[in-house]
Amino acid sequence: MEVTGRIKELYPEKQVTASFRKKECVITTQEQYPQHILIEFVQDKCDLLNNFQEGQDVKISINLRGREWTAPDGQVKYFNSIHGWRIEPMQSEAPQQPSHAETSAPPSNLPPLESSADSGSDDDLPF
């Protein structure tokens, strides 16, 4: 899955345990009703956020994670998280149009196409 939007917040990296670290960011989607989505980058993926800054438009590839937890009183609770695994800057410029030479007729060194009527065959298979 992918989320696109503008980086609203970039939080400092947190060392959760001796062997687990995470870095979070908030993305604001750009739609009629913008959403503010917290996305976690964990372990080696934390470093992906180092080259980005607040206010930048990005596309983030994500995975949804869910887990079950049983409280000491026996009540079962469910938690969801969104993990980012790739982030790319959005291109703000329009794609380049092909030049006139690229949109002209196909190269003349290709053989002409034969239709099934020209080949004398009754089936419509191309071979």
N, C-alpha and C positions, 0 to 999 in steps of 0.2 A: 504494500500500500504506500501511497505517497500523500504528503501534506505540503501545500504551497502557501506561502504567506510572508509576512514581514516579521523579523526578529524583534520582539517587544522587550524581552529581558534575557540577559545571559548571566547565569549565576556562577560563582566560583566553584571550582572542583571541591568535592567533599570526599574525604577518606573515611568511609563508613566503618570498615573493619581493617585489620592489618592487610588483608588480601583483597579488599573490594573497594573500588572508588567509582564515583559517578559525577556527572556534570549535567545540569539541567538548563533548558532554555524554554521560553514561552514564545510561541508563534501566534500571530494574529492573522487569521484568514482574511482574504479580501473578497467578500461576498456581501449580499444584501444585509445579512445579519452576521457580522464578524464574530468568530469564535476565538477565544484565547486558550490555546492548547499547550499544556506542559508536556515536554518531551525529554526523556532521560537518555543520556549517552553513558554507557557503562564500560568499565575496564579500559581496554586500548582504544575504544571508540570516543572516549573523552577528548582525545587530542584532535579529533576532527573539527571541533568547535573553535580551535585556537586561531584560525584565519578568518573568523567571521566577527561581525560587530552588530550592535543594536541598530535597528533601522534598515538593515539590509534585507532585500527580498531573496528568499531561498526556496528550494524544493528539498524536502527531507523524505527519505525512504524509511518507513517505520514497520515495526512488528507490534501487534497487540499482545500483551501478556496478561494472564489471569491466574490467580492462585486462591486456594481455599485455606482458611485458618480457623482452628477451633479455639475459642476463648477458654480460659480456665473454668468458667461456669458451664462449659459444654455447648455454648451457642456457636454455630458455624457462621463465619463471615467470609465474604468474597471481596477480593481487591483486584483492580485492574491497573495496568501501567502501559505506557506507550514508550517503546524503546526505539531510538533512532540508530540506524546503522550506516547511513550515507547522507551527506548534505552537499548540495550544489548551489552556487549562486544562480539566480534567475537572470536570463539574458533580457535586458531592457530594450535592445535595439531590434528592429524588424529583420526577419531573415532576408538575405540578399536575393534579388531576382536573378534568374539565369540570363546570360547575355543573349543577344539575338542569334548568334551563331549556335548556341546550345539548344535553341528551340526550333531551329529550321528542320528541314527534311532529314530523314535518316541517311547515313552514309551510303554512297552509291556502290560500294564494294560488296554489299550484301545481295544474295540472289533474290529474285522476286518470289513472293509467296504464291503458292498454287492453291486454288480453291478446289474443293472436292469435285465440283462440276468439271473442272479442267483436267483432272487426273484420270477420268474415265472409270473411277471406282464407285461402287454402289454404297459403300459404308462411309461414315463420316469420321473415321479414324485418320489422324494425320500421318500415319506411317503404314 
